[in-house]
Amino acid sequence: MFSTEKEYLEWHSNRVQNAIQAAKPILAEFEERLNVAEVTYIKHVGKGRAFVGRTEWYEAQDHCRNLQEFYRHCDTNEADRKAILETLLGTAGKNIIVKPEITFDFGKNIHMDDNSFLNVNVTILDWAPVYIGEGTKIGANSCLYTVGHPFAPAERLDYVLATNPMRIGKRVWVGGGCTISGGVTIGDYSIIGTGAVVTKDVPAGVIVVGTNKILRELTPDELGGSMDEIARKIG
């Protein structure tokens, strides 16, 4: 079919660009599509919204998954990967790095500030907004979940999706294999140890291990200055 590798790569790049162009108008209407699916769920205790299944968001998810397949494809070039991220993400800051593979629900609810980083196999179920601060690093195989379901088994048949947003501050280091639940805020400069489970807010400048356990505060020597000095230095 292709006489040269160059011909194949050009054909593949054209497929990527066609997928991007097809996804753009759908994902541009992302908020409107979620609004159609929003419901009042009186048992949802949290900071987010609740949704039920609708064709409008299924369509947005399909385009997101298609672009993710192209993103992880070994023959997709870096320029096309950058274009995919700019289409998928709600915010794609300067110099962000996102390693394949990625698993997002939509992408549009993910906001990555400048110099932030996702290592391989990061999963973000972004039914609610996920804010990843400047210079923050998310380790391999970590999972960020903003969506849950009703406690009552009978109600789970209704596919109610109860959501909670998440905010991770600047210069945070999330180790590999961590799990972070929706509704959580992680303060600036903190370190989330490998395999940790975070279901509660984390203050700035601490090390967290296990399940919500604050091991200790980071020292000024480790931070490179006091919290106030760091804030003045990097904003």
C-alpha positions in Angstrom: 0.0 0.0 0.0 2.9 2.4 0.8 6.1 2.5 -1.2 8.0 4.3 1.6 7.9 4.8 5.3 7.5 8.5 4.7 4.3 7.9 2.8 2.9 5.8 5.6 3.8 8.3 8.3 2.2 11.1 6.2 -1.0 9.0 5.8 -1.0 8.3 9.6 -0.6 12.0 10.4 -3.5 12.8 8.1 -5.7 10.4 10.0 -4.7 12.0 13.2 -5.5 15.5 11.9 -8.9 14.3 10.5 -9.7 12.8 14.0 -8.8 16.2 15.6 -10.9 18.1 13.2 -13.9 15.8 13.8 -13.5 16.1 17.6 -13.1 19.8 17.8 -16.7 20.9 17.3 -18.0 18.1 19.6 -15.5 18.9 22.5 -16.1 22.6 22.0 -19.6 22.0 23.2 -18.5 19.9 26.1 -20.1 22.0 28.9 -23.4 22.2 27.0 -23.3 18.4 26.6 -22.8 17.9 30.3 -25.6 20.4 31.1 -28.0 18.2 29.2 -27.0 15.2 31.4 -27.1 17.0 34.7 -29.7 15.9 37.3 -30.6 16.8 40.8 -29.5 14.0 43.1 -30.4 14.9 46.7 -28.2 12.2 48.2 -25.1 13.5 46.6 -23.0 15.1 49.3 -20.1 16.9 47.8 -18.8 19.8 45.9 -19.7 18.7 42.3 -22.7 18.0 40.1 -24.6 14.8 39.3 -25.2 13.3 35.8 -27.0 10.5 34.1 -26.4 8.8 30.8 -27.1 10.8 27.7 -26.1 10.4 24.0 -24.6 13.9 24.1 -21.8 12.9 26.5 -21.4 9.5 25.0 -20.5 11.2 21.7 -17.9 13.4 23.4 -16.4 10.4 25.2 -16.2 8.5 21.9 -14.1 11.3 20.3 -11.9 11.5 23.4 -11.2 7.8 23.3 -10.4 8.0 19.6 -7.9 10.8 20.1 -6.4 8.9 23.0 -5.9 5.9 20.7 -4.0 8.1 18.3 -2.0 9.7 21.1 -0.7 6.3 22.3 0.0 5.0 18.8 3.8 4.5 18.3 3.7 6.2 14.9 2.1 9.4 16.1 4.6 12.2 15.9 5.2 14.8 18.7 3.6 17.7 16.7 0.4 15.6 16.3 0.5 14.6 20.0 0.7 18.3 21.0 -2.3 19.1 18.7 -4.3 16.2 20.4 -3.6 17.6 23.8 -4.6 21.1 22.8 -7.9 19.7 21.5 -8.5 17.3 24.4 -7.6 19.3 27.5 -9.5 22.2 29.0 -6.2 23.9 29.6 -2.9 22.8 28.1 -0.2 25.0 29.6 3.3 25.7 28.3 5.8 22.9 28.3 3.5 20.3 29.6 4.5 16.7 29.2 2.0 13.8 29.0 3.4 10.3 28.5 1.4 7.7 26.7 -0.6 5.9 27.6 -3.4 8.2 29.0 -6.9 7.3 30.0 -9.3 10.3 30.3 -13.1 10.3 30.4 -13.3 13.6 28.5 -10.1 15.6 28.8 -12.0 18.9 28.7 -12.3 18.9 32.5 -8.5 18.6 32.9 -6.5 21.8 33.4 -2.7 21.4 33.3 -0.7 24.5 34.2 2.7 25.3 32.8 5.5 22.7 33.1 3.2 20.0 34.6 3.8 16.4 33.9 1.9 13.1 33.6 3.9 9.9 33.6 2.9 6.7 31.8 -0.5 5.1 32.4 -2.1 7.9 34.3 -5.9 7.6 34.6 -8.0 10.7 35.1 -11.8 10.3 35.3 -12.6 13.9 34.7 -16.4 14.2 35.2 -15.6 17.2 37.4 -12.7 19.7 36.9 -9.2 18.5 37.7 -6.7 21.3 38.3 -3.0 20.3 38.1 -0.7 23.2 39.2 2.4 24.6 37.7 5.3 22.3 37.8 3.4 19.4 39.4 4.5 15.8 38.6 2.0 12.9 38.6 3.7 9.5 38.8 3.2 6.5 36.6 0.0 4.4 37.1 -1.6 7.0 39.4 -5.4 7.4 39.3 -7.4 10.6 39.8 -11.1 10.0 40.3 -13.7 12.7 40.4 -16.8 10.5 40.0 -18.6 8.0 42.1 -22.0 6.2 42.3 -24.9 5.9 44.8 -24.4 3.8 47.9 -27.7 2.0 47.5 -27.3 -1.0 45.1 -30.7 -0.4 43.5 -29.9 3.2 42.7 -26.7 2.2 40.9 -28.9 0.7 38.2 -29.9 4.3 37.3 -26.2 5.2 36.3 -26.2 8.3 38.4 -22.7 9.8 38.3 -22.0 11.9 41.4 -18.9 14.1 41.0 -16.4 16.2 43.0 -13.7 18.4 41.6 -10.1 18.1 42.5 -7.3 20.6 42.8 -3.6 19.8 43.0 -1.3 22.7 43.8 1.9 23.8 42.2 5.2 21.9 42.4 3.5 18.9 44.0 5.1 15.5 43.4 2.6 12.6 43.3 4.5 9.3 43.4 3.7 6.3 41.3 0.6 4.2 41.8 -1.2 6.8 43.9 -5.0 7.2 44.1 -6.6 10.6 44.6 -10.3 11.0 45.2 -12.6 13.8 44.0 -13.3 16.7 46.4 -9.6 16.8 47.5 -7.3 19.8 47.5 -3.5 19.1 47.7 -1.5 22.1 48.9 1.6 23.5 47.1 4.9 21.7 47.2 3.7 18.6 49.0 4.8 15.1 48.2 2.4 12.1 47.9 4.4 9.0 48.5 4.3 6.0 46.2 1.1 4.0 46.5 -0.6 6.5 48.8 -4.4 6.9 48.9 -5.7 10.5 49.3 -9.3 11.0 50.2 -8.8 14.1 52.4 -7.3 17.6 51.8 -3.5 17.8 52.2 -1.9 21.0 53.5 1.1 22.6 51.7 4.6 21.4 52.2 4.1 17.9 53.7 4.8 14.3 52.9 1.8 12.0 52.8 2.1 8.2 52.9 -0.4 5.3 53.2 -4.0 6.4 53.5 -4.2 10.1 54.3 -1.3 9.8 56.7 0.9 13.0 57.0 4.3 11.6 57.7 5.8 15.0 58.4 6.4 18.5 57.2 9.1 19.2 54.6 11.9 21.2 56.2 13.2 24.5 54.8 16.4 22.7 53.7 14.3 20.3 51.7 12.1 23.0 50.2 15.0 25.3 49.5 13.7 28.0 51.9 10.8 28.7 54.1 7.2 28.5 52.7 7.1 32.2 52.4 10.4 32.4 50.6 9.4 29.6 48.2 6.1 31.4 47.5 8.0 34.6 46.7 10.6 32.8 44.6 8.3 30.8 42.3 5.0 32.6 42.7 
